[in-house]
Every structure is written in C-alpha cells, then in structure tokens.
Amino acid sequence: MSAKPNDLGRIQEIFDVVTQTQRQMSELAFTRERFLSPASTEEDLISEGIINRVLRVTEEAGRISDEVSRAYGFDTKGAAGVRNRLAHAYGEVDREILWEVISRDFDELLSSCRAYCDDKGLELT
C-alpha cells in the first residue's frame, strides 16, 4: 500500500527516492556490472538496497491518479507491474530489467515529477 495519501505526496516521495538513489550510485561508482553481478557481499547488499528503492518508487508511481498520470506521462501500469513482480517474486527478479528501470525510467519519472510541480507552481525539495 502506498505510504503517501495524495499525488503530491507520491510525487515528492518518487523525487526524493530517485534523486537519493542516483546520487548515491554516482558517489559509489555503482555500475551496471556491479549491480548485475555483485563481486562481494557489500556489492550484493548495495544491489538489494537499490532494488528496495525501485520497489518504493514503483509503489508510489503505480498509485498516481489517472488524471495526473495522463497529463504528466507517469506510466502507472508499468510501475504497478514492476512493483508487483518485486513484491511477489521473492528474490527471483531479473536485474537486467531493473537496471533499465534505474537507468532509463528513473530519469523519465523525474521529468514527470518536475513537470507536475512546475505546472502547479510547486518546488520539489
């Protein structure tokens, strides 16, 4: 269940989690190779943490209202599908697909978050 009660709360959560994840991955130089095939317990733990972030983001993105989704390009069906796979696959997830979400879809989500807030005269913090 979504932790946020409305679209703005969900959008702020998506923005916060995505920007934090991108910043931390950059600081750690956490690459595709390290994510897909962790070479150490530490890398595996970081990968699992990133997967949890994807779950959090897709939980919120999948619950954005249809009106906001259509207007700002949030793929709620795709997000809900990824979320369901993560929540119910019990460790059997395709990290290649998740890397695509992280490397491509996270940027698209940020753009949608910014467009929504720009139109509403709001600032993401």
Summary of the structure (lengths in Angstrom):
residues: 125
radius of gyration: 14.5
end to end distance: 23.7
largest distance: 45.2
contacts: 353
relative contact order: 0.17
helix: 74%
strand: 0%
